[in-house]
């Protein structure tokens, strides 16, 4: 079981290397769906995140949610990432989200 100090250090590393992590997330999903699209939103692109914040990632794909998320977990991407997997049809719900940043 991870201690609080270990968790804080792990999260610090993830936030410190966010660009590399986003590329890894994108690459892992693109292996399953070459047409998937990716957006960062929430406190991270707003510049208001802290180490206890989650990292909100919107993934647009027609693949089943469980397929995408299980693949990401197997690839080592879990907490603090919060994956929002939606189809193109459901993307409209997110169009007015502030700081929706493609990557």
C-alpha positions, 0 to 999 in steps of 0.5 A, spaced: 500 500 500 502 506 498 504 511 503 501 518 503 508 521 502 509 516 496 503 518 493 505 525 494 511 524 491 508 520 485 503 525 484 509 531 484 513 527 478 506 526 474 505 533 474 512 535 473 512 531 467 505 532 464 507 533 457 510 526 457 504 523 460 499 526 456 503 524 450 503 517 453 496 517 454 495 520 447 499 514 444 496 509 448 489 510 445 491 512 438 493 505 438 486 503 439 483 508 435 487 513 430 481 518 430 481 519 437 481 526 439 484 529 446 483 535 450 485 537 457 480 541 461 479 543 469 484 546 473 490 544 470 490 548 464 486 554 468 493 554 472 489 553 478 491 546 480 495 543 486 498 536 487 491 534 490 488 536 484 486 531 478 488 531 471 481 532 467 482 528 460 477 528 455 477 523 450 473 523 444 472 516 441 467 511 439 470 505 442 467 503 449 469 506 455 471 500 459 476 498 453 479 505 453 480 506 460 482 499 461 488 500 456 490 506 459 490 503 466 494 497 463 499 502 460 500 505 467 495 511 467 491 512 473 490 517 479 491 523 478 488 522 471 480 523 471 478 520 464 472 522 461 471 518 455 465 520 450 463 519 443 463 524 438 455 525 439 456 526 446 462 531 445 457 537 444 456 537 452 463 539 453 463 545 448 462 550 453 467 547 458 472 553 460 479 551 458 478 545 454 485 545 451 486 540 445 493 536 445 
